[in-house]
Amino acid sequence: MAGVEAPSLRDSIANAPAPRFFWDRAAAARFTDLDCGTSLGGRLADLAGRSVLVATASQLTTALALIELDAVARRLVILPPDAEAEHLGAVIAAAGIDAVIDDGAPPNAALELPVRITCAYSIAPTAESLPARVRTEWVLMTSGMTGAPKMVMHDLAGLTVAMQARSPADGAAVWGTFYDIRRYGGLQIFLRAVRGGASLVLSNAGEPVADHLARLAEHGVTHLSGTPSQWRRALMSPAIQNIAPRYVRLSGEIADQAILDSLRAAFPQAAIGHAYASTEAGVGFDVNDGLAGFPAGYFGAIRNGVEMKILDGSLRLRSRGVASSYVGGGQALADADGFVDTGDMVERRGDRYYFTGRRGGIINIGGLKVHPEEIEAVINRHPQVRMSLVRPKRNPITGSIVVADVVLKSEQQGTAARQIEVRDDILKFCREALPRHKVPAAISFVPALNVAATGKLLRRQG
C-alpha cells in the first residue's frame, strides 16, 4: 500500500501535553496510556493488514479501538449504533471484512469471521511491538437511507484536513459532544480531541439530557458540539445553566437565526460557530459571525482548500476532505471534475446564501415546492417557540398541505386558552413572513420532538 501520512492517532497521543481522558456515563479511560498499553489484549498483530469491523456497543471502547487500529488495520469499518442486523452480511461482503472488534457480545450471534477480539475499557501495559505501519482506509456509513447503508471511503489525512495544528492551549481543552462518534459529525469531534491533545466527554444513548449536561459540567467542558436539534433539547433543560463552554459548535442541520441567538443568550462569553459538512463531501466551511447562512464571498475562491459551486440549486464541494469512493463499486461519488453533490439546496438573499433544505425532502403542494426547513426557520423565530417540525399531510385537493408540530418554551405551556392564543399568534407570524402556500394549515403543540441517532430531527411523511 501507499506510504503512511503521519502522524497516526497513536503519534498524536504520544505527543499529548499531559494525561488525557475519555469519559462516558459508566467509565473513564486515560487514553494517553495507549502510548505504552493496549485495550485489545495484546492482539494487534492479529489485526495487522486486515479489514476490521468496529462493532462495539460503547463509544468509549470504539474510541480506544480506533486509536489502536489506525495505521495497523488495512481498513476500519465503523458500525453505527442504529445499523440494522439484517444488513450486516451485506456490509461484511462489500467491505471485505475479515475481523471484528466488539466489547463483550458479538454484533450478530451467527457472525463468523477469522478474527474476533474484545476491546476492554481498561488499558493494560504491554511489551507487544507495533506491527509495520499501513495506510488505513476509514469506512463510514451514510445516514438516512433505507435498505443496506452506503459506505464511503476516507483516509485520516482527509478526515483531519480541516483541523488546525495544535496550539499550546489545546491541552487544557475538554471537548464534549451530543453526537455519537460512530457517525461523521461525532468522529470529527473525536479526532479534534485526539489531534489537539484534549480530553473528551462522550454521549450515551438514552441518557437523559440533564444527566449528560451534569457530566459535562463535572468534567469542566470547554468546547461543545451538537446539531441544532440537540442544542434545542439541551436549552430546554435547567441543567444547561451548569456549563460554561468557551466554544459552541453546531453542524449536521441548518443553523437558523433563532438557535444561534438562543445560544448567544445562554453563553454570552462563548465563541459560537456553525459548520457545514457531510459524510461524503467532508468539511466545507465554518461560519463564526453569529449569523445564519454564509457569506456569498465563500464562492469564487478556494477557502482552506475547499472549492464550492452551485448546480441546479444544490451545493457542491471539492476538497482533500471529500471521500475517495463508495465501497463496493457502483454509484460514482464525485462528478468528472471531482465535485460532490451534497443534495443540500441553497439560495442567495442579498450578500448571503441560506440553506433551504434537502432536495429529497421537498413537499409538493398543488405543484408548488416547499422546503419544510424554511418554514421551521420562521416558526422557530417566534419568541415563544423552542423548536418545530414541519411535515406534509395528505390532502385530496392539493396532494399535500403542511402542518407543524411545535415545542413551546417551558414558560409558555400554560392553559388550553393560552395555547390557543399562542397558536393564533404563531400562524399570524407565519402569514407575515411566508407565501400563503407555505403557511401551516394546522399547528399542534407537543412536549418533545423525536431526534434520530444522527442527532437530526426524525422526519416522517404524513
N, C-alpha and C positions, 0 to 999 in steps of 0.2 A: 504493500500500500504506500501512498504518498507519505512524505515525512510529516511528523507531528508539528503542529503550530503551537509553540509554547506561549504562555505557561498552561499546564494542565491544572485541574482543580486541586490536585494534591500539591502542586507547586504553590498555589495561592495560599493554602492553609499553612504550609511550611513557613511562609513569609508573613503570617498574621502577626500584628504587633503585640498581642497578648492572648491568653486563653479565651476562646470564643465558644458560644453555646448555641445549640438549637433547643428550644423548649416546645413541647406540646402540652396537652391537658394533663397527661398522666406521667410524663417522664422528661428527663433532660439528658443531653449528651454534649460533652465537651468535644466538639468536632475537631478542634486543633490537636487532640490526642491521636487522630488518624495519621499524623506525621510519623508516629512510631508504633502504631497499633492497627487493629482491624476489627470490624464488626461482622466479618464474614468467616470467622473461624479459621483463618489462615489458609483459605482455599482460593486465593486469587489466581494461582497457577492453573486451576481447573477451568477458569473462565477466560483465560488469555486467548484472544483472537476469535472468541465466539460471538454469536448474535444472541444477546441476553434480554429476556423479557423481565422487566422490573415490575413485579405484581404484588407489591407489599400493601398491606391494608393501612399501615400507618405512614403518614408523611415524614415522621422522624426517621424511620428506617429507610424510606425512599431517599431522603437527603443523604444519609450515610452511604448508601449503596452507590448513588450517583458519583460521589466524590471518589470512592474506591475504584469504580469501574471505568471512569474516564481515563483514556489512554491505555487501558488494559483490554477491554472488550472491543471487538471489531464494530459492534453495533449495539446501541442501547435502545430498546423499545419500551417506552413508558406507558404503562396501562393506567388510564384514568379511573377514578373511583366509580364512575357511573357506566363503565363498559359492560355490555351485555355478554353473559357467559356463552350464549349461543353463537356469538361471533368469534370466540376465542380461537377456534380451529382455523378459521379463515385468516386471522391475524398471524398466527404462527406460520402457516404455509406461505403467505405472501411475503413475510419479513425474513423467512429462512431461520427462524428461531431454533436454537439447539440447546438452550439453557434457560433456567428460570430462577429468579430470586424472589423469595416470599419471606414472611415473618411469622411463620408458625403453621399456617394452613395453606395448602396449595390453592390457587385460584379456581381450580376445577378438579374434582376428585378423579376424573378419568385422564387428567393431563399426564402424558408420558413424554419426557424429554431426556436426552442423555445425561444432563446435569441438573440437579436441583439443590439449591443452597439456601439456608435460612439466615437472614440478616437479623442481628440482635441489637437491642438498644445500647448495650454496653460495648465498650471498646477495650479489647484485651491487648496487652503488649505482644509483639510477635518478632521473631527473628527471620520471618519469611522475606526473601528477596523479591523486589518488584519484577514482574515479567517485563520483557522487552516492550518498549512503547509502540503503540499503533495509533493511527489517527481514527478516533472513534466517530462513528455516524450516530447522530441523535435522531430518533424517530418519535414524532409526536402525533397524536390522533386529533383530528378536527372535531369540532363540536357541532351540534345542531343538525346532524344527519340522521336519516332513517336507514335501516339496513346496516350492513357492515361499515364501520367507520373508514374514512380515508386516512391514510398515513402519509406524513410528509417528512422529508429528509433534511436535516440541518447538520452543521458541524459546530463545534464550540466557538470557533472564531466568528462565525456568522451570528450565533446566538448572543454573543457578548460585544459585537462591534459597536453598539450604541453606548456602551458603558465607558465612562472616562477612567483614566488611570487613577489608582487610589491616592488620596491625599493623606497627609499625616493625621488629619482629624477623623478620618473614616473609622479608625479602630474603635472610637468611642461610640459609634452609632449602634443603635438597636433597631433593626428593621422588624416590622410587623406586617402581616398581610391577611386580608379576609379571603384571599384566593386559596385554591389548592395548588400545590407546586407541581402536580402532575399534569397540569394544563399550561399552555404557553404563558399566560399572564403571570401565574404563580411561579413558574420556572424562572422567568425574568427576575423576580424579586429574590428568589433563592440564589441565583447566580450573582446578583448585585451584592448580596450579603457576603458570599464566599470571596468574590473578587475584591471587595472592599475591606476584608478582614473584620466584618461586623457580625454581631450575634443576630439571631432571627427567632421571632415568636411565631410559631405555626398555628394555623387554624385547625379546628377539629369538626368533622361532620356532625351535625345535630347538636352542637354546643350552643346553649342559649347566648344571645348577643351580649347580655350583661356579664356573663361569666368570661367570655372572650375579652371583653373590654377590661375586666378586672385583672386578667392575666397580663394584658398589655401594660396596664398601669403598674403592676407588681414588678415587671422586668424593665420598667423605665423606657418604653418605646419612644424613639426619636423620629423614625421615618415609617409612615404607614400608608399602605396601598390597598385599593379595592375598586370595584366597579361602582358607578353611581348608585345602583340599586342597593349594594351592600352598605354604602355610606348612608343612604337614606334610612335604612333599617337601624344603623348604629346611632344616628341622630335622634331616633325615637326613644332611645334608652337613657334614663337619668345617669347611667354609669359613664356616659360619654364625658361627663364633667371631670372624671378622674384621670384622664390622659391629657398630655400637653405636647403632642409631636411638634417638631420644628419643621418637618416637611410632610405634606399631604399630597398623595398622588392618586389620580383617577385614570382608569382606562377600561377597555372592554365594552363600553356602551357610550352613547352620546352623552357628553357632559353638558347639560343645558345650564343656562344662567342661574336658574333657581338653586341648583345644588351647589354651584360654585359660590354663590352669595351666602348660602346657609353654612358652608364650611368656613368661609371668611368670618362670619359672625361667631362661630363656635371656637375657632382657633385664630384670633386676630394677630398673633405673633408668628404664625407659621407661613412658610412659603407653600403656595398651593399651585399645583400644575396638573394638567391632564394630557395624557399621551395617546397617540394613535398607533396601534399595532395589530397584527393578525398572525395566526399560526403560519399561514403560507407566505405572507408578504414581509414578515419581520416588523421591526420598529420603524415607523415612519417619521414621527416628529413629536416634540413636546411643545406645549403651549403654556407659558408662565406669566401671562399678562392679566390673569383674572377674568378673562372674557371667554364666552362660548365661541365655538368655531375656531378658525385660524386665519392669519393674515394672507391676503391674496399674493403678497410678495414671496410666499413659500414656493410658488411656481416660478419657472423660468430660470432657476439656479439650482445647482447641486448643493444641498444643505446637509452637512455631516455625512456625506457620501450617499445621500438619498435623492433620487430624481422622482418627480411626480408629474403625472399628466391626467387629464380627464378625457374619457371617451364615452360618448353616449350617456353622459351624466355620472358615470362611475369613476371613482378614484382608482388610479393605477400607480404602482410603485416599482422602482428598480433600485436595488442596492446590494451590498455584500451580505446583508441580513436576510435576503429572500431565500426561502427554502430551495434546495437544488432540484428536487423532483418529488413526485409521488412515489411511494413504494409499491411495487407490483406492476408497474407499467400502466399502459392505457392512456388516461387523460393527461394532456400536457399541462404543466403548472404555469408556465410563463408563455407570453407570445413570442414572436420571432425576434423582437427587439429586447427581450429579457424583462418586460414589464408584467407584473402580476395584477390581474383584475380582482380587486378586493370585493366587489359587489356592494360596496357602500356608496350611496348616492349623495352627491354634494351639489350645492347651488351657491352662486355668488350673490351677495347683497351688499352693495357699497364696496368697501375695501376689505371685506372678509368673505371667506367661504364657510358655509354651515352644512353639517351633515343632516340629511333629511330622513334617512332610514335605509333599510336593506332593500335591494332590488327585488328579492323574493318575498318581501313582506308587504307589498302594496295591496291595499284594499280597493276593489273596484266598486264604485257607487254610481250606477247608471251610466257607465262609460267614463266617469271621472276618476282619476287615480289619486289615492290618499295614502300618505305615509303615516302610520299611527304615531311614530315618534315625534312628528311635527306637532300633532295635536297635544300629545303629552307634555311637550315643552311649554305650551301655552297654559295648560291646566296647572302644571307644577309651579308656574309663576304666581298663581293666586296665593295670597298671604296666608290662607287657612289650609292649604294643601301640603302634605308631606310628600306623597308620591302617587302616581296614577298609571293605569294600564288601559290603553285604547284597543278595542278589538272589534271585529266585524260581527254583525248579527244578520242572519238571513232575512231577506225582505222580498215578497213576491213581485213587487213593482220595480225596485231599483237593483235587485240582486242581493245587495247588502246595504246596511246602514252602519254607522259607527256608534258604539256605546262605550262608556268609560267606567271602570272600577276605580274608586278614589279612596285613598287613605288620608284622613284628616290629621292635622297636628293634634296631639293628645288633648290640648286645652280647648279644642273646638268640637269635641264629640257631642256634648250637650244633649238636650232633649230632642224628641222627634220633631217638634215645631221648629227648633233651632236648626236642625239638619235640613228641613225643607227650605228655610231661609238661605242657608249656605249653598244648597244645591241650585237654587234660582240665581244666586249671585255668581256662581261659577259659570253657569250657562250664559248669563249676561256678559261675563268676562270673555267667554269664547266667541260670542257673536260680535263683539267689538274688535276681535283680533283675527278672526278666521272667515274665509268664504263660507257661504251658507251650507254647502255640502259637507264641509269638514266639522261643523258644529255637532257634538254628540246628540243623538236623538234621546238618550237617557243616561243618567248618571246614578250609579249605585255606590253607596258608602260601604266599605269593607274594613275589617280590623287589620288586615295584612294582605300582602300580595306574595305569591309564590315566586321564589328565586331558584333557578336551576343550579346544578352542581358547578356550572361555569361561573356563577355569580351574576348572571344576567336574568332579567325578568323572564319568567316562563310564559311564553305567548301561546295562545291556543286559538283555534278557529271556532267561530260561532255559527 
